Amino acid sequence: MSPNMSPNMSPNMSPNMSPNMSPNMSPNMSPNMSPTALSPGERGETQRVGFGEGTYFNAGPARIAQWMVTLDYCRELGVPLEVFVNGNAAAYVLTAGMRGPARVRTARADAYGYISELLAKATDAGALDTRLTEGDKERLLDFLSHFGDIGASHSYAGGERRGYRVNPGVGTGTDLGPPPPLADVLSARLGRVLTMDAGYEQAMPMFQPVGGMDAIVRALAARVGAARIRTGTRVTKIMNRPGGVEVTVEGGSSLRADYCVAALPPHLLAKIPGNLGADVQSALATPVPLSAGKLGLEYGRRWWEVEDRIYGGATETDLDIGHIWYPSYGFHGERGLVVGYYNTAQDAEAYDRLRHRERLRRALVQGAKVHGRAYAKGILASVSVAWRRQPHIEGAWVRWPSMSGFSLLQRPAGRVYFAGDWLTHLIAWQAGAFESARKVVTELHHRVLKER
C-alpha cells in the first residue's frame, strides 16, 4: 500500500451515497440554493444526502464485465454480486433526428429491418456478384431474412419485434403498426445509441456488488486492516532518498518507507514537488483529465416499472444528459433511484459549472422529453457529482493525447512506482486499477527479493 495519497475517493472507489456516507459527498436540497454558475476556481457547495434506507447511488463506477479481474477480487473478498442490466429492449432511445422517444426494441427492429432489406435487394439485383458466389448469396439472404425479419419478400414491413401497444394475452395483442419511412430511420442516426452494449466492455451479462460499488472498497480495507490506512493525508512532496522514499504531507510531517506506490491521478502527481525527474514529471502531465457527471434521483414510487415496464437498463439519448439509468436492484420495492444523467466531455462540462439545483432543473427538463411531465414528480432526494470538481481527483478519468510517457511510467522512478487505471488499456474501469496494482506489486516483490 502506498502512503494515503488522497483524503477523498478515486474514480475507482465509487461512493455509496447512503445516509451514513462521508460529508465530502452529500447533497443539500435547500430551495434557497443560488442558481449562479460556479467559476472554475470555486470548490462548489455542500450537498446533503437524504436518501431512504437501502437507497444508494454509484456516483462513479457502477458495473463489472464478467471477464474483468474485479470479479476475482469479489470472489476472494466475499463481496456478493447481482446482475447489472446494461441493456434493456424496453428502455428508450431519443435523438435529435427522431420525432419522439421510441423503445429500444422498436428502433432496433426498424434499423435492422431496413438495413437487411437494402442489402438483400442489392444482392438480388446482382450488386454483390463480384464479391459473392451463388452459395454465398444464398447464405447471406438467409441470414438477412432472420436478422431483419424481412422474410422471403426481402421487404421490411414491421412486425412483432417492434413491440405492442397492448401486449398479447388472452387476445392477440395490438401491434404498433407499420414502421416509419426509411428516411426517418436514417435521420435518427441510431448507430451509436443502438450499439452501446455491443462493446467488449459493455456486453451482458454484467454485474454489480450488492448494496453499492463501495462494498469492494470496504472489503479490501477490512482485509488489509483499517488501522493501516490513513485518510485525510494530503501529500505535498515526494522524494527519493538513499535507501528509501520520503513523502511529506500537509502540515510538514513526513512518512518514510523503502518504496512508494503513487496511485494519484497523473495530472495531480505532476503538480507535486519532488525529485522524480523532469522526464517523469513531463510524462505525468501528458494525460488530459476528462469530465463526467452523474445525477441520482430518488423517487418515492418506481413508476418506470409500473407504467413503462422498465426493469433496469438505460435510455440512450443525444441530449446533454447522455443516459438515464434505471436501477438493477430492489425490483417492486417502494422507493428507487434513477441516474438522471450520466454525461461526459462537453455535456458534463456544461453541468460542472452549475450548482446542484440548476443541474437538477436542467436534467429534469431534458428527461421529460423522454418520460413526460411525470419525470419531475415524486422526487424525494437528489445528488449530483461533477468529477472534474472533486478535490484530490479533479477528473473522472484521463485521455492520453499521445502515448508519449506511457511506457516510461510503467517503470519506477527510483523507488517510486506508479499505479492506476490510467496506466492500462482499461482506463475508467476498476479492473484497470486492479490490473495495474497487481503488476506493480509483482514487480516490487521481485525487486525486493533481488535486493536482499
SEFILUM-536870 format. One record per residue (C-alpha): residue in one letter; x, y, z. Coordinates in nm, 3 decimals, padded with zeros to 5 digits. Layout:
# residues N
A,X,Y,Z
...
END
This chain:
# residues 452
M,00.000,00.000,00.000
S,00.122,00.348,-00.077
P,00.104,00.632,00.173
N,-00.253,00.759,00.156
M,-00.235,00.997,-00.136
S,-00.580,01.145,-00.104
P,-00.844,01.204,00.161
N,-01.122,01.155,-00.093
M,-01.224,00.878,-00.326
S,-01.080,00.799,-00.666
P,-01.291,00.713,-00.970
N,-01.204,00.353,-00.887
M,-01.369,00.384,-00.545
S,-01.721,00.498,-00.619
P,-01.925,00.640,-00.333
N,-02.220,00.456,-00.190
M,-02.448,00.754,-00.147
S,-02.629,00.628,00.159
P,-02.727,00.837,00.462
N,-02.416,00.727,00.655
M,-02.176,00.847,00.386
S,-01.887,01.087,00.427
P,-01.982,01.459,00.437
N,-01.745,01.505,00.141
M,-02.017,01.380,-00.094
S,-02.351,01.495,00.040
P,-02.632,01.696,-00.138
N,-02.806,01.997,00.015
M,-03.154,02.030,-00.127
S,-03.224,02.374,00.019
P,-03.468,02.570,-00.203
N,-03.266,02.881,-00.128
M,-02.962,02.749,-00.308
S,-02.825,03.003,-00.553
P,-02.862,02.912,-00.923
T,-02.550,03.108,-01.005
A,-02.299,02.922,-01.220
L,-01.976,02.828,-01.046
S,-01.650,02.980,-01.157
P,-01.370,02.733,-01.241
G,-01.183,02.814,-00.923
E,-01.472,02.758,-00.682
R,-01.485,02.445,-00.472
G,-01.861,02.424,-00.512
E,-02.124,02.362,-00.249
T,-02.209,02.117,00.023
Q,-02.484,01.873,-00.066
R,-02.651,01.663,00.200
V,-02.794,01.322,00.119
G,-03.146,01.243,00.232
F,-03.191,00.901,00.073
G,-03.406,00.641,00.239
E,-03.277,00.320,00.394
G,-03.138,00.086,00.129
T,-03.115,00.350,-00.144
Y,-02.766,00.416,-00.277
F,-02.604,00.596,-00.567
N,-02.296,00.474,-00.753
A,-02.163,00.814,-00.848
G,-01.852,00.662,-01.005
P,-01.808,00.305,-01.133
A,-02.128,00.105,-01.145
R,-02.080,-00.216,-01.345
I,-01.838,-00.501,-01.395
A,-01.793,-00.712,-01.709
Q,-01.778,-01.086,-01.649
W,-01.421,-01.115,-01.781
M,-01.274,-00.847,-01.553
V,-01.038,-00.927,-01.269
T,-01.265,-00.726,-01.040
L,-01.491,-01.029,-01.016
D,-01.199,-01.238,-00.893
Y,-01.144,-00.994,-00.609
C,-01.516,-01.000,-00.528
R,-01.499,-01.378,-00.505
E,-01.188,-01.374,-00.285
L,-01.320,-01.098,-00.061
G,-01.668,-01.245,-00.031
V,-01.845,-00.950,-00.192
P,-02.189,-01.070,-00.308
L,-02.289,-00.985,-00.663
E,-02.607,-00.935,-00.860
V,-02.677,-00.879,-01.228
F,-02.643,-00.525,-01.363
V,-02.887,-00.478,-01.651
N,-02.674,-00.292,-01.904
G,-02.911,-00.322,-02.198
N,-03.289,-00.331,-02.197
A,-03.513,-00.357,-02.501
A,-03.792,-00.189,-02.305
A,-03.590,00.127,-02.237
Y,-03.598,00.421,-02.476
V,-03.383,00.591,-02.735
L,-03.412,00.955,-02.831
T,-03.204,01.151,-03.079
A,-03.243,01.489,-03.243
G,-03.349,01.320,-03.565
M,-03.645,01.143,-03.403
R,-03.997,01.276,-03.369
G,-04.013,01.141,-03.016
P,-03.873,00.866,-02.795
A,-03.902,00.506,-02.909
R,-03.844,00.181,-02.729
V,-03.505,00.029,-02.793
R,-03.670,-00.282,-02.940
T,-03.872,-00.069,-03.183
A,-03.577,00.140,-03.300
R,-03.358,-00.168,-03.334
A,-03.622,-00.362,-03.530
D,-03.664,-00.074,-03.776
A,-03.291,-00.019,-03.821
Y,-03.209,-00.388,-03.864
G,-03.511,-00.442,-04.087
Y,-03.437,-00.164,-04.332
I,-03.064,-00.239,-04.343
S,-03.143,-00.601,-04.418
E,-03.391,-00.503,-04.687
L,-03.140,-00.276,-04.860
L,-02.864,-00.535,-04.854
A,-03.096,-00.814,-04.965
K,-03.228,-00.613,-05.259
A,-02.874,-00.515,-05.359
T,-02.785,-00.885,-05.352
D,-03.090,-00.978,-05.559
A,-03.000,-00.709,-05.811
G,-02.651,-00.853,-05.859
A,-02.469,-00.560,-05.697
L,-02.254,-00.804,-05.498
D,-02.187,-01.058,-05.770
T,-01.819,-00.969,-05.788
R,-01.779,-01.040,-05.417
L,-02.009,-01.335,-05.358
T,-02.059,-01.676,-05.510
E,-02.412,-01.806,-05.566
G,-02.376,-02.008,-05.249
D,-02.256,-01.704,-05.057
K,-02.554,-01.501,-05.178
E,-02.796,-01.771,-05.072
R,-02.644,-01.786,-04.723
L,-02.636,-01.406,-04.693
L,-03.003,-01.378,-04.788
D,-03.092,-01.647,-04.538
F,-02.908,-01.454,-04.267
L,-03.075,-01.123,-04.359
S,-03.421,-01.275,-04.365
H,-03.377,-01.364,-03.997
F,-03.161,-01.070,-03.887
G,-03.402,-00.809,-04.024
D,-03.723,-01.013,-04.013
I,-03.778,-00.943,-04.383
G,-03.890,-01.291,-04.485
A,-03.888,-01.427,-04.838
S,-04.014,-01.098,-04.983
H,-03.697,-00.920,-04.870
S,-03.910,-00.620,-04.771
Y,-03.931,-00.483,-04.420
A,-04.289,-00.427,-04.305
G,-04.252,-00.419,-03.928
G,-04.389,-00.696,-03.710
E,-04.388,-00.818,-03.352
R,-04.025,-00.722,-03.295
R,-04.134,-00.359,-03.288
G,-04.347,-00.426,-02.981
Y,-04.714,-00.380,-02.899
R,-04.945,-00.103,-02.793
V,-05.136,-00.365,-02.595
N,-04.938,-00.674,-02.504
P,-05.073,-01.012,-02.609
G,-05.255,-01.221,-02.351
V,-05.599,-01.368,-02.388
G,-05.614,-01.163,-02.707
T,-05.351,-01.144,-02.977
G,-05.232,-00.800,-02.872
T,-05.234,-00.469,-03.054
D,-04.920,-00.411,-03.254
L,-04.753,-00.079,-03.325
G,-04.848,-00.074,-03.688
P,-04.619,-00.012,-03.983
P,-04.268,00.123,-03.935
P,-04.177,00.483,-04.020
P,-04.025,00.552,-04.362
L,-03.663,00.453,-04.420
A,-03.566,00.821,-04.443
D,-03.691,00.878,-04.086
V,-03.492,00.584,-03.954
L,-03.176,00.709,-04.123
S,-03.237,01.063,-03.996
A,-03.243,00.933,-03.639
R,-02.870,00.844,-03.656
L,-02.918,00.542,-03.434
G,-02.577,00.383,-03.484
R,-02.426,00.487,-03.151
V,-02.731,00.452,-02.929
L,-02.817,00.105,-03.057
T,-02.465,-00.036,-03.029
M,-02.353,00.088,-02.686
D,-02.390,-00.255,-02.529
A,-02.214,-00.428,-02.819
G,-01.871,-00.322,-02.696
Y,-01.648,-00.585,-02.538
E,-01.652,-00.397,-02.207
Q,-02.030,-00.343,-02.216
A,-02.175,-00.678,-02.322
M,-02.422,-00.859,-02.098
P,-02.417,-01.016,-01.855
M,-02.265,-00.751,-01.633
F,-02.258,-00.741,-01.255
Q,-02.264,-00.510,-00.954
P,-02.189,-00.563,-00.585
V,-02.499,-00.592,-00.369
G,-02.550,-00.264,-00.186
G,-02.320,-00.048,-00.398
M,-01.977,-00.046,-00.554
D,-01.804,00.066,-00.238
A,-01.871,-00.281,-00.097
I,-01.548,-00.374,-00.277
V,-01.357,-00.091,-00.112
R,-01.490,-00.175,00.233
A,-01.398,-00.541,00.188
L,-01.047,-00.452,00.073
A,-00.999,-00.217,00.367
A,-01.118,-00.482,00.609
R,-00.881,-00.740,00.462
V,-00.580,-00.503,00.471
G,-00.673,-00.370,00.814
A,-00.847,-00.037,00.862
A,-00.588,00.071,01.119
R,-00.319,00.056,00.848
I,-00.498,00.306,00.625
R,-00.466,00.679,00.680
T,-00.717,00.915,00.522
G,-00.720,01.293,00.518
T,-00.347,01.300,00.445
R,-00.260,01.531,00.159
V,00.079,01.473,00.001
T,00.290,01.783,-00.068
K,00.627,01.634,-00.173
I,00.772,01.301,-00.288
M,01.148,01.250,-00.259
N,01.369,00.956,-00.343
R,01.623,00.921,-00.063
P,01.920,00.685,-00.026
G,01.766,00.351,00.053
G,01.408,00.472,00.060
V,01.138,00.732,-00.012
E,01.026,01.032,00.193
V,00.669,01.156,00.145
T,00.587,01.492,00.302
V,00.226,01.559,00.393
E,00.028,01.870,00.466
G,00.134,02.018,00.796
G,00.501,01.942,00.742
S,00.530,01.591,00.880
S,00.673,01.317,00.663
L,00.646,00.943,00.609
R,00.947,00.726,00.528
A,00.934,00.386,00.359
D,01.151,00.159,00.148
Y,00.925,00.219,-00.153
C,00.625,00.425,-00.252
V,00.337,00.330,-00.482
A,00.186,00.658,-00.603
A,-00.174,00.599,-00.709
L,-00.295,00.955,-00.751
P,-00.422,01.062,-01.094
P,-00.129,01.168,-01.313
H,-00.235,01.531,-01.353
L,-00.222,01.569,-00.975
L,00.103,01.379,-00.931
A,00.260,01.608,-01.191
K,00.200,01.907,-00.961
I,00.357,01.754,-00.651
P,00.718,01.872,-00.597
G,00.990,01.612,-00.573
N,01.298,01.469,-00.739
L,01.136,01.215,-00.971
G,01.299,01.370,-01.276
A,01.192,01.612,-01.547
D,01.106,01.333,-01.790
V,00.878,01.169,-01.534
Q,00.707,01.498,-01.448
S,00.653,01.563,-01.819
A,00.506,01.216,-01.868
L,00.273,01.260,-01.571
A,00.150,01.587,-01.718
T,00.068,01.428,-02.055
P,-00.270,01.262,-01.980
V,-00.565,01.501,-02.001
P,-00.830,01.481,-01.726
L,-01.184,01.444,-01.859
S,-01.521,01.545,-01.722
A,-01.807,01.314,-01.635
G,-02.104,01.367,-01.410
K,-02.398,01.183,-01.263
L,-02.726,01.278,-01.101
G,-02.905,01.048,-00.861
L,-03.284,01.088,-00.829
E,-03.464,00.902,-00.552
Y,-03.833,00.858,-00.624
G,-04.098,00.752,-00.375
R,-04.259,00.530,-00.637
R,-04.095,00.308,-00.900
W,-04.307,00.447,-01.184
W,-04.066,00.325,-01.455
E,-04.153,-00.033,-01.355
V,-04.524,00.021,-01.304
E,-04.602,00.238,-01.604
D,-04.317,00.186,-01.851
R,-04.240,-00.177,-01.764
I,-03.868,-00.097,-01.749
Y,-03.662,-00.317,-01.518
G,-03.303,-00.197,-01.527
G,-03.104,-00.089,-01.829
A,-03.065,00.257,-01.974
T,-03.230,00.504,-02.205
E,-02.978,00.628,-02.461
T,-03.002,00.984,-02.593
D,-02.800,01.251,-02.769
L,-02.930,01.508,-02.521
D,-02.682,01.667,-02.281
I,-02.791,01.420,-02.010
G,-02.644,01.134,-02.213
H,-02.801,00.833,-02.042
I,-03.084,00.768,-01.798
W,-03.013,00.458,-01.590
Y,-03.283,00.256,-01.416
P,-03.190,00.057,-01.104
S,-03.096,-00.309,-01.137
Y,-03.187,-00.387,-00.777
G,-03.487,-00.354,-00.548
F,-03.742,-00.452,-00.811
H,-04.102,-00.396,-00.696
G,-03.979,-00.204,-00.394
E,-04.137,00.119,-00.277
R,-03.852,00.361,-00.349
G,-03.592,00.358,-00.620
L,-03.302,00.560,-00.755
V,-03.273,00.661,-01.120
V,-02.949,00.804,-01.257
G,-03.096,01.115,-01.415
Y,-02.788,01.180,-01.621
Y,-02.456,01.021,-01.690
N,-02.277,01.255,-01.923
T,-01.921,01.311,-02.036
A,-01.697,01.558,-02.221
Q,-01.864,01.887,-02.321
D,-02.205,01.785,-02.188
A,-02.053,01.714,-01.848
E,-01.859,02.039,-01.854
A,-02.181,02.232,-01.905
Y,-02.323,02.075,-01.589
D,-01.993,02.106,-01.400
R,-02.030,02.483,-01.391
L,-02.374,02.476,-01.229
R,-02.486,02.441,-00.873
H,-02.685,02.134,-00.784
R,-03.031,02.293,-00.807
E,-02.954,02.413,-01.159
R,-02.817,02.075,-01.263
L,-03.132,01.914,-01.129
R,-03.364,02.158,-01.303
R,-03.184,02.125,-01.636
A,-03.175,01.745,-01.619
L,-03.546,01.720,-01.536
V,-03.636,01.932,-01.838
Q,-03.429,01.704,-02.059
G,-03.557,01.384,-01.900
A,-03.915,01.498,-01.953
K,-03.850,01.477,-02.328
V,-03.835,01.101,-02.273
H,-04.076,01.040,-01.985
G,-04.306,01.343,-01.990
R,-04.406,01.569,-01.704
A,-04.427,01.283,-01.457
Y,-04.047,01.265,-01.463
A,-04.020,01.564,-01.228
K,-04.281,01.439,-00.981
G,-04.232,01.235,-00.667
I,-03.861,01.306,-00.618
L,-03.766,01.256,-00.255
A,-03.396,01.345,-00.274
S,-03.123,01.404,-00.526
V,-02.748,01.442,-00.550
S,-02.516,01.535,-00.835
V,-02.144,01.477,-00.877
A,-01.907,01.650,-01.118
W,-01.579,01.460,-01.109
R,-01.371,01.746,-01.251
R,-01.470,01.947,-00.945
Q,-01.387,01.676,-00.690
P,-01.075,01.773,-00.491
H,-00.786,01.525,-00.500
I,-00.915,01.370,-00.823
E,-01.016,01.661,-01.049
G,-01.139,01.438,-01.328
A,-01.342,01.127,-01.397
W,-01.060,00.961,-01.590
V,-00.787,01.066,-01.832
R,-00.715,01.054,-02.202
W,-00.367,01.010,-02.344
P,-00.339,01.253,-02.641
S,-00.026,01.060,-02.730
M,00.131,00.756,-02.573
S,00.445,00.955,-02.502
G,00.540,00.877,-02.145
F,00.308,00.577,-02.108
S,00.593,00.325,-02.122
L,00.818,00.539,-01.902
L,00.562,00.543,-01.621
Q,00.530,00.165,-01.632
R,00.875,00.169,-01.471
P,00.961,00.310,-01.128
A,01.124,00.647,-01.082
G,01.389,00.536,-00.836
R,01.189,00.378,-00.556
V,00.859,00.539,-00.655
Y,00.618,00.323,-00.854
F,00.306,00.444,-01.034
A,-00.027,00.264,-01.045
G,-00.377,00.333,-01.164
D,-00.628,00.260,-01.436
W,-00.462,00.538,-01.638
L,-00.159,00.312,-01.685
T,-00.364,00.037,-01.851
H,-00.588,-00.012,-02.151
L,-00.885,-00.025,-01.915
I,-00.900,00.343,-01.828
A,-01.206,00.438,-01.620
W,-01.265,00.080,-01.503
Q,-01.192,-00.059,-01.158
A,-01.040,-00.355,-01.338
G,-00.774,-00.123,-01.480
A,-00.674,-00.011,-01.131
F,-00.661,-00.371,-01.011
E,-00.454,-00.485,-01.309
S,-00.207,-00.201,-01.263
A,-00.178,-00.264,-00.889
R,-00.114,-00.635,-00.943
K,00.159,-00.555,-01.194
V,00.332,-00.310,-00.959
V,00.310,-00.535,-00.655
T,00.454,-00.826,-00.854
E,00.743,-00.615,-00.982
L,00.809,-00.475,-00.638
H,00.808,-00.824,-00.488
H,01.072,-00.944,-00.735
R,01.283,-00.633,-00.678
V,01.282,-00.679,-00.302
L,01.387,-01.042,-00.341
K,01.680,-00.940,-00.564
E,01.794,-00.663,-00.329
R,01.806,-00.883,-00.020
END
